[in-house]
Amino acid sequence: MKTPKILCLVTLAALFLMMAQGQWHFIPMRSLKGASTMPDFPRPYKETVMDGSWQGQMDKYAKYNFGFREPAIRLYNQYIWSCYHKTLNQGVIPGRNNYLYERYFVEDHYESRMYKYTSDPQELRDKFDLEARRLAQLQELLREHGTTLFVAILPGKDYVYPEFLPPQDTMRRTPGPRAYPEYLRLFEQYGVNYVDVLDWFLGIKDTVAYDLMPPLGTHWSNIAATYAFDSIMRYMQHLGGPAIRGVQLGKPYIDKDREPDNDLGLLLNLTVPPRQKACQYVDVTLAPETDTAHLKPGLIVLGDSFFWNIHYNFPLDSLFRYTHYWFYFNTIYFDTEHDNTSQIDLRQALIDADYVMLSYCSGQLYDLGNNFIGKALVELCYTDEEIQAVRDSLCNNIRRDEHWRQYVQNKAASEGISLDQAILNDANYLINTRPEEYFEKLRIGRCPADNN
């Protein structure tokens, strides 16, 4: 009888240990990678207990808060990966030769990302065309103020390494237009400044001795980003903007002590992560000073997360007066005065800058500008009073329209904000995304002369 008692005591001790760890976390655990929303502890009410909703909320809470959750999840993920070469992370798809891809790159390759926006190919093409025409107009307006705007088209892993993509599998919807070739054509048609880094990568892919995009990562490699931005700076000066101090690139070397390019590999959350290839780097030093070296230009970078590799490897503070990074036209980095683009005087910021770089990889080109382009056109072309008059009119229209007001009221409730704030948000969204409908001069492609 001793054995069952011992087993019972061991089981109780294990359960107590798990409960104690879940409550106090007295044993440090290596945290899981990736974003997740931890549910709050659900307070029991008579109504929620009787209808069963409290039990469901408690089950979710328990799944996120049991003791030793991290190693248990890693161990199960390891079993799935080792036995079936699959992952439970829906955003990561394993390819051939242990290459990993973000889901949206695979979607873009086999279908295009059209279905995120519409099922009508012509509607998507019209969207691209409108954004390209707006961008050409904005480029001209900023040029008159001495600001050089251009687009940096950055590589997508599905374009650079299609040979390692996973099988087509479940992605079998009718292929739609893809942003990269569509925008190339439209930029040429409307005269938009752009530098095609993706095409350059395709040209050197079989000749370089380093990975342009690491097998376990989704971004360009640090060494590839360094070479690319050196070329991008040369292109910036080719456009006729202010001089940028030159840099010198050292010889490639391997550094095993630096953070490897394996952001997707980390998201697998395995007990034994996939083996990461040794990463190469190249050091960047400033070229000897010239007469114009002290005249550092101001740079605004607006786009996706590929810019982080540039920031890690370049002495940007020594090259530019400032480098403000408007991450997806939302969060602002490297600006001591502003944290979010909602806080800035957009018109003044654009006029004060010497260069504005829209920096997007092929899979993110579908959201080129993230509503920046329309908003910039409005603010460059109209006074604050004129914009406020349109905003007030839209807010009044929403309040008067019963169906529209109810829709916005439901949205306010779901987002936990006031009805007035939700109405204002809708009005601003319409102004930024459909400016031609509310500002007459934008329909014919020119701004009021007295505001230029």
N, C-alpha and C positions, 0 to 999 in steps of 0.2 A: 504493500500500500504506500510505501514511501515514494516510489517513482511518480505516481499520479499527483501526490501532494507537492512534490518538488516541481513538476511541470506546471502545476497550477500557480505556485508561488512565482516561478520564473515568468509566466505569462502575465500575472498581475503586476509584477515589477516592471516588465517591458511596457505594459500599457500606461502605468504611472509615469515612467520615464518619458514616454512619448507625449503625454499630457503636459508634464512639467516643461519639456522642451518647447512645446507649442505655445505655452503661456509665457515663459520667462526667457527662452532662448539662451540658456546658460552655457551651452556648447556652441562656439562660433561655427557657422556653416558658410561655405563658399556660395555666394548668391547665384541664382539663375540669371542667365543673360536674356535680354529681350524685355519688352514692355508687357505688363499685366496689371489689371485693376483688382486690388484686394478688396473684397466685400467687407463692409462694416458688420459688427456683431448685431444680428437682428433682435430687437426687443420684442418679446412675446406679448401680443394683445389677444383678447378673447376672440375678436373677429378673425385675425390672421391664423390663430391656432385652429379655429373651427373650420375654416375653409381650406386649410392645408398649405397656405402660402408660406407661413412661418417655417414649416418643416422643410420646404424647398429652399428657402433662404438660408436656413441653418445648415443644410447639406452643402451648399456652395461655400459657406463660411468655413465649415469643417475641412473641406477639400483644400482650401488655401492656407489653413492654419494648423494642420496636424504636425506634431513634432518630427523632426528629421525629414521634412518634406523634400528638401533639396537633393540629398543623396538618393532618396527613394525614386524621385522622378528621373534623375540621371541614370540610375540603374535600369529602369524600365525603358528609357530612351535607348540605352545601349543595347538592350535585347532586341528592340525593333530594328535598330541600325545594323547590328552584326548579323542577324538572322535573315532579314528581308531587304536590307539596304534601303530603308525608308525612314522617314522622320514624321513625327506628329506635329511639327511646326508647319502650319499651312502656308507660311510665306516663303519657305525654302524648298526647292525641288532638287533632288540629287540628279546629276547628269552622268555621263560616261567618264571613265578614268578618274572618279572621285571629284569631278568638278561640281560645284554647287552654283545654283542660279536663284535669284529672286523670282518669285512667281510672275510678277508683272513683265519681266523680260521674256519669259517663256510664252506668256500670253501674247505679247507683242509679236514674237516670231511666228507663231502658228496661226494667230487669228487677227492681229493688231489689237490695240487696247480700245478699239472703237466701242465695244459693248459696255464699257464703263460710262459712256456718254449717250449713245444712241444705237439703234439697230439699223439706221439709215445711212449708208455710205455717203450719199450726197450731202446730208446734213453735216457730217463731220468735215467733209471737204470745204463746205461753206464756212464752217467755223475757222478752219485753218486760213482760208483766204481772207476772212475779215480781220483776223489777228495780224496777218502779214501786212495788210494795207494800213492798219492802225500803226503798226510798228514803223513802217516807212514814213508815215506822217510825223510820228513822234521823233524819229531820227532827224528829220529836217528841222523841226522846231528846236530841238536841243542844239543842233549845229549852229543855228542863228544865235544862240546864247553862249557858244564856245564850248559846248559839251559834246564829246564824241560817244555815241552809243553804238554797240555792236553785240552780236550774238556769238557765243562760243558753243558750238555743237560738240558735246563730249561723247565718248564711246559708250555703247551699251554692250554688255557681255555677250548677248545673243548674236550681235553683228560680228564681234571680233572673234569669238570662238563658237561658231555654230556647230562645228563637228563634235563637240562634247555635250550638246544639248540632250536632254532626256527624250525618249520616244514621244510621239505626238499624244498618245494615250487618250485622255478624255477631251482634249481641246480640239474639237472638230466642228466648231461653228464656221460659217462661211467667212473666209478671210476678208477683212475690210482694208481701207486705206491706212497706211502706216505714216506716222508723223514725220519721220526723218526724210524720206524721199519727197513727200509732199512739200515740206517747208523748204527743202533745197530748191525745188522748182519755183516756189513762190518768192523766195528771197531774191533769186536771180531776176524774176519778172518785175518785182517792185523796187529793186535796188537797195535792199536791206544789207547793211554791212554784216558779214559773218565770216568766221574762221571754222573750217570743218576738220576738227581734230580726229573725228571718227574715220574719215577717209584717209587721213595720214596714217593712223594706226593700221588700217587694212593694208596700206602700201608697204609698211615696214615689218608687219607681223612675222614673216618667214625669214627675216634677216637679222633680227636683234637677238642678243644672247640673254634676255631676261623676259619675265612674264609681263606682258602689257596689262593684264588683269589677272590677279592671283587665283588659283584654282578654288580656294576656300573663301574668297572675298567677292564682293559685288562691285566695288569701286575700282578705278584704275590703280595700279601699283604706285607706290611712292616714287620710284625711280622714273616711271613713265610719266607721272604727273609733273615731275620736275622738268624733264626735257620738254614736255608739252607747254608748260607755262612760260618757259624761256622763249619759245616760238610765238606764243600768244602776245607777249610783251613786244616782240618785234613787229607783229601785225598791228598792234595798237599804234605804234609810231608810224607805221606805213599809212595809217588812216589820216595822218597829219596832226595828231594831237601833240600835247607837250612832251618834251624829251623825258625819257625814263633812264635813270642811271643803269649802266650795263652790269651784268653779272658774269662770273666765270664758274663753270661747272667742272668739278673734279673728276677723278676716275671712279668707275663703279666699284663698290666693295660690299662684302657681306657683313651684316651686323646682327648677330643672334641675340643681342641684349635688347634690341628695340622691339616695340610692340609689332608683332607680325600682321600681315595683311590677311586676316582670317575672320572678318566680322561675321560671315555666314556660318563658318565652322563653329564659332562660339555659340551661335543661336541654336545649334543642335542640342546643346546641354547634355553632353555625353560624359560618362565616367572616364572613358579613355578617348580623348578627342582625336580626330583624324590627324595623321602626320602632316605637318606643315612644311612645305619646301622652304629652304633658306631664302630670305628676301635680300635683294640687292638695293643699295642706296647710292646716292651721289650727293656730295656736299656742294652747297651754293655759297660763293663768296662774292663780295662786291668788287667790281672792276675799279681800276684807279680813277680817282675823281677827275671830273672835267669842269669846265667853266659853268656848265648847266646842272651839275650834280646836286647843288643845293636847292634847285627849283623843283621840288618834289610835287608831282601832280596828286590830286585827290581822286580816289577810286571807290566806286560803289559796285559791289558784286551782288547780283540778285539771282538766286537760283537754288539748286538742290545741294545735296551733301557732298558732291564730288570736290567742292572747293576746300574742304578740310585738308585734303592731301597737299594742296598748294600751300595752305597756311602753315602746315607742319614743317615744310621744307624750305620756304623762302623767307629771307629777312625783309618782310613787307614793310615794316616800320622804317627801314632805311631806304626803301625804294619809293614809297608814297607818303604824301603828307598825312593821309589817313586811308585806311581800307575798311570801309563799313560793309558788313556782310548782312544783307537782308535775306535771311533764310526763308525761302518760299514766300517772300514778301509778307512775312509775319514777324518772327523774332529777329531782333537786331543784335549782332555780335560786334565787338571791338569798337563800340561807340559809347563813350563815357556818359553821354547825356540822355540816351534813349535806349529802351529795352524792346520796344515794339514799334512797328511801322505806323500804328495808329497814333503815335505820339509826335510824329515828325511833321514839319512843314514841307510837304513833298515838293512843291514848286521850288522853294528856296534851296532844298537839298540837291535837286537835279541841276539847278543853275550854278550852284557853287562847285559841283564836281567837275573834274576834267574828263573822266572816263566813266561810263556806265556799261558794265558787262552783264548781259543776261547769259547765265551759265547753266546749261541743262544737258543731261545725257539723253540719248535717243528715247529711252522709255518714259522720260518725264517731259518731253517736248509737247505732249498732248495738253499740258497745262502751262504752256509757255507764258511767263510773266505772272501767273497766279493773280490775275485781275489788276496787275500793276499798270498795264498799257492803257486801258480805258481810263483809269483814275488819273494817270499822269496827263493824258490829253485834256481832260476836263480842267484840271487844276492849272495847267499851263495856259489855257485859252480863256478862262473865265475868272472873274473876281469871286472872292468869298461870298459877297452879297448875292451875286447872280446864282451861285451854286446853292446857297441857302434857300433862295426863293424856289428853286426847283425841288429841293428836298422837302420844304414845307408843303408844297403842292402835292407831292407824292404821299406824304404822311396823311394829309387831309383826304386824299382819294381812298387810301386804305381804310380809314375810319368810316367813310361814308358807304363803302361797298360791304354789304353784310357778309357775303361769302368770303371775301378777301380778309375782312377783319376777323372772322371766325377761324380761318386758317392760321392767321398770325397769332391769334390768341391761343390756339392749341400748341403752336410751336413755342410760345412763351412759357406755357405750363410745362412742356417737356424739357425745356432748357433751364427752368428755374429762374427766369428773369421777368421783369415787369412787362406789361403790354406795351407801354410807351417805348421801352427800349427795343422790344421786338419789332415794332413798327418802324422805328428809326433804322434798325439794322436792315430791314427789307428795303427801305428807301435807298440807303447807301449802296446796297448790293445792286439794285437796278441802275443807279447812276454809274457805278463802276463797270458793270458788265454790258449795259446797253446804252451807252452815252449818246449814240446817234439819235435815239428816240426822243431825248429830252433836251438836246442842245443842237439847235438848228444848224449852226455853222459847221459842226462836225460832220453833218450829213454830206456836205459838199466839199469836204476835205481841206478846209482852211479855218484858221482862227480869226477872231475879231482883231483887226489891225492894231487897235489901241492897246491891246494886251500883249502883243508880241514884244 
